[in-house]
Amino acid sequence: MATAPFRIYIVTDSSNNSRLVKAQNPQQALSHVASSTFTVRKADPEDAFEAAKAGKEIENYKDSAQQRSEEHTSELQSHLNL
């Protein structure tokens, strides 16, 4: 099986800061930037309690196919509300 060619992707954050990343797909580029920007660890019960007390909500992970499906459903429903 042939590997995907490397491409240059531009990854932009919510503050409009951009980075160029050479990767085989957009997910690799995003993962590279995220891993050099964020740290991740499993939250213990105390972490969850303190975050909830501070008003933070738990976000549910959605894979890209699920996200696209929900966006498509939302677009279809928006036409019904015209």
Backbone as a ProteinNet text record, in pm:
[ID]
protein_1_A
[PRIMARY]
MATAPFRIYIVTDSSNNSRLVKAQNPQQALSHVASSTFTVRKADPEDAFEAAKAGKEIENYKDSAQQRSEEHTSELQSHLNL
[TERTIARY]
84.8	0	89.1	62.8	141.2	103.2	202.8	174.1	130.2	51.2	2.5	119.6	115.1	223.1	217	332.3	335.6	291	216.6	170.4	199.5	193.7	208.5	68.4	38.6	-90.8	-69	-165.7	-162.7	-262.9	-215.6	-299.3	-316.1	-440	-470.1	-553.3	-515	-591.2	-697.5	-773.4	-884	-837.3	-708.5	-653.2	-593.1	-612.7	-564.3	-412.3	-348.5	-206.4	-195.8	-103.1	-91.2	46	47.5	171.1	162.9	274.6	283	339.4	273.9	314.7	317.7	429.5	440.8	390	283.5	221.3	151.4	108	39.1	-110	-166.6	-308.8	-335.9	-451.8	-483.2	-483.3	-526.7	-531.2	-391	-292.9	-154.7	-103.7	-135.1	-90.1	-149.1	-277.9	-343.8	-289.5	-270.8	-217.7	-77.7	3.9	139.4	135.8	52.1	43	-13.7	-117.7	-179.3	-80.6	-2.4	89.7	203.4	234.6	339.9	282.5	149.9	84.1	17.1	-37.9	-116.5	-53.6	-88.6	-57.8	-190.9	-192.4	-315.7	-284.2	-370.4	-361.6	-503.5	-518.1	-649	-689.6	-811.3	-862.6	-901.2	-857.1	-901.3	-1029.7	-1098.3	-1225.6	-1213.6	-1103.3	-1083.7	-1075.9	-1005.3	-998	-1138	-1216.5	-1351.7	-1438.9	-1426.1	-1504.3	-1468.2	-1339.1	-1294	-1335.2	-1325.5	-1365.3	-1515.2	-1594.8	-1740.8	-1775.6	-1706.8	-1729.5	-1699.5	-1601	-1562.7	-1652.9	-1752.7	-1848.7	-1808.3	-1704.9	-1662.7	-1746.8	-1785	-1864.6	-1776	-1816.3	-1743.7	-1783	-1682.1	-1706.2	-1699.7	-1790.6	-1791.1	-1710.5	-1619.5	-1541.2	-1632.4	-1610.4	-1683.8	-1581.1	-1585.7	-1493.8	-1540.5	-1454.4	-1485.1	-1609.6	-1633.4	-1753	-1879	-1875.6	-1991	-2015.9	-1908.4	-1919.9	-1984.1	-1936.1	-1991.7	-2138.7	-2174.7	-2312.9	-2402.2	-2357	-2436.2	-2447.3	-2337.4	-2342.4	-2439.7	-2437.3	-2526.7	-2671.8	-2699.7	-2835.6	-2880.1	-2791.2	-2823.1	-2854.9	-2776	-2801.1	-2936.1	-2972	-3101	-3214.8	-3199.4	-3304.6	-3320.7	-3210.8	-3219.4	-3307.6	-3314	-3399.9	-3548.3	-3578.2	-3717.4	-3766.6	-3674.3	-3710.7	-3717.1	-3713.7	-3714.3	-3849
-118.4	0	124.3	216.2	338.5	436.5	508.6	608.2	738.1	813.3	941.4	1038	1124.9	1222.9	1327	1381.4	1489.1	1618.3	1697.6	1828.2	1929.6	2055.5	2162.1	2209.2	2204.5	2249.6	2373.8	2462.9	2578.3	2552.8	2557.9	2532.9	2665.4	2709.9	2840.2	2823	2894.1	2885	2993.1	2995.4	3090.1	3235	3256.4	3392.9	3433.2	3350.4	3372.2	3360.3	3289.8	3256.7	3134	3136.3	3026.6	2961.4	2832.2	2756.4	2670.5	2657	2568.8	2435.5	2326.6	2193.5	2100.6	2029.3	1928.2	1796.4	1742.1	1619.6	1547	1424.5	1345.8	1374.7	1433.1	1465.6	1575.8	1640.1	1749.8	1707.5	1583.5	1537.4	1529.7	1484.7	1480.8	1621.3	1715.2	1853.6	1912.3	1892.1	1943.7	1876.9	1746.6	1672.8	1721.6	1748.5	1798.3	1931.7	2023.5	2155.2	2141.1	2060.9	2043.3	1983.5	1885.4	1819.3	1911.1	2011.4	2105.1	2227.4	2238	2352.9	2316.4	2197.6	2155.6	2035.9	2017.6	1893.4	1829.1	1698.3	1626.1	1522.2	1513.1	1407.6	1370.4	1253.2	1208.5	1291.6	1342	1421.4	1327.9	1362.3	1284.3	1347.1	1283.1	1336.3	1479	1509.8	1644.9	1747.9	1713.3	1802.4	1831.3	1725.9	1740.1	1824.6	1801.5	1877.2	2025.8	2057	2197.1	2266	2195.3	2252.5	2279.9	2186.8	2205.4	2323.3	2334.5	2445.4	2579.7	2579.1	2700.3	2725.5	2638.5	2658.7	2597.1	2514.6	2451.1	2327.3	2309.3	2192.7	2088	1962.6	1854.5	1853.6	1855.3	1850.1	1705.5	1666.4	1531.2	1528.4	1432.9	1414.2	1370.3	1426.1	1384.1	1361.2	1242.7	1220.9	1302.2	1316.9	1405.9	1363	1233.2	1186.5	1223.1	1208.7	1244.1	1394.6	1474	1619.6	1661.3	1602.9	1636.8	1598.6	1483.6	1438.9	1537	1582.5	1678	1811.9	1856.2	1982.2	1970.3	1855.9	1834.3	1834.2	1766	1763.1	1904	1981.2	2118.4	2202.6	2183.9	2258.6	2222.3	2093.8	2050.7	2107.7	2109.1	2161.5	2311.2	2384.2	2529.6	2571.1	2490	2522.6	2510.5	2427.3	2410.6	2530.3	2608.3	2721.9	2853.9	2848.1	2972.1	3040.4
0	0	0	-90.1	-101.2	9.2	58	160.7	94.4	165.8	114.2	100.1	0.5	-15.3	97	127.7	225.8	158.8	232.4	185.3	294.4	258.5	356.4	394.6	524.3	575.9	661	658.8	746.9	858.3	981.6	1099	1171	1186.7	1245.7	1371	1477.2	1602.1	1608.4	1716.5	1729.5	1740.5	1769.9	1774.7	1641	1539.3	1403.5	1390.7	1484.4	1472.7	1384	1288.6	1193.6	1199.8	1170	1158.3	1033.3	962.6	847.2	893.3	854.6	898.4	777.4	760.8	655.6	713.1	653.1	703.9	589.9	618.6	516.5	509.4	614.6	612.6	715.6	707.2	799.5	946.3	973.9	1112.4	1172.5	1093.4	1141.6	1170.7	1082.6	1101.5	1229.8	1249.2	1369.3	1494.9	1489.3	1603.2	1639.2	1538.5	1562.8	1637.6	1591.4	1656.1	1796.4	1810.6	1942.5	2041.9	1998	2090.5	2133.3	2052.6	2092.3	2163.9	2171.1	2233.6	2365.2	2372.6	2488.3	2557.5	2682.2	2751.8	2789.2	2795.9	2827.4	2933.8	3031.8	3132.5	3172.9	3228.7	3274.2	3395.4	3393.3	3505.9	3619.5	3739.2	3854.5	3908.7	4001.6	4051.9	4107.3	4171.9	4226.1	4113.2	4003.1	3886.6	3833.2	3815.1	3761.4	3854.1	3984.1	4080.8	4075.6	4075.1	4072	3941.8	3830.8	3702.3	3699.4	3749.9	3754.6	3844.6	3956.9	4048.6	3980.9	3890.1	3817.8	3696.7	3676.2	3567.1	3434.4	3432.9	3308	3282.5	3156.6	3118.5	3054.8	3063.8	2998.9	2852.1	2764.7	2620.7	2575.1	2487.2	2431.9	2303.4	2292.9	2171	2057.6	1940.5	1821.3	1711.3	1649.6	1538.6	1418.2	1319.5	1207.7	1130.6	1116	1045.4	1122	1253.7	1337.3	1330.8	1333.3	1326.3	1193.4	1082.9	951	943.8	999.5	998.2	1073.4	1189.6	1267.3	1195.7	1130.2	1056	939.3	870.5	757.2	804.4	913.7	969.5	1006.4	1066.6	1104.9	981.7	874.2	750.8	692.9	694.6	642.1	724.3	855.3	941.8	926.5	899.3	888.4	771.5	665.7	552.3	588.9	686.9	729.1	809	863.5	947.5	870.5	738.5	659.2	660.2
[MASK]
++++++++++++++++++++++++++++++++++++++++++++++++++++++++++++++++++++++++++++++++++

